Amino acid sequence: KQEVTQIPAALSVPEGENLVLNCSFTDSAIYNLQWFRQDPGKGLTSLLLIQSSQREQTSGRLNASLDKSSGRSTLYIAASQPGDSATYLCAVKDRGSTLGRLYFGRGTQLTVWP
Amino acid sequence: GAGVSQSPRYKVAKRGQDVALRCDPISGHVSLFWYQQALGQGPEFLTYFQNEAQLDKSGLPSDRFFAERPEGSVSTLKIQRTQQEDSAVYLCASSLGIARDNYEQYFGPGTRLTVT
């Protein structure tokens, strides 16, 4: 069974810092990897989706990389802002699950203070 | 256009009560997923529908959990004789294509169930 781990579990930084959130997964046979943001009491908002054939994706201040062979992904947040405060979840869709379920990590809870 | 909607947003049930949680997926989306998210955890898969067919229910934790999608659009997750361990946020997601294709899953806001 696919296991997804996220480090760190929590992160508190001052505004303006560049951040790296880490995600690792145990089975490298994946279709894609997705990073989500979850605000308190809200659902999940997709930030970036990286296909298994891709190495990275960028959207604004966010950049996600994927190293499938080593089972790792990083989410890089540039020039962090208080509005970035949320829980960030990593999820993989693996080839062992032909019916598309996502396997999630527990998330990194990010706090950016002014 | 409209996203995935879920109702109710919050539900408090006394232990032993039955509850029904509703999901309205994005119009035209073939695939529908239910996930359960316990406090401090990532979402865990419960069940998957392709149109009206329930193709995977391997994540349902017990036979007290039942899901349906009779017309291939709206889905209902029913929990019978609720227990305290059922307290969680229940998330619904829909996707345009069939599950093995590389379509994104779009998530609703969730229903927070508290069993007292």
Interface residues (C-beta under 8 A of the other chain):
Chain A: V4 Y31 N32 Q34 F36 G41 K42 G43 L44 T45 S46 L49 Q51 L89 A91 K93 T98 L99 G100 R101 L102 Y103 F104 G105 R106 G107
Chain B: V4 Q6 S31 F33 Y35 G40 Q41 G42 P43 E44 F45 Y48 L55 D56 G59 L91 A93 S95 I98 A99 R100 D101 N102 E104 Q105 Y106 F107 G108 P109 G110 R112
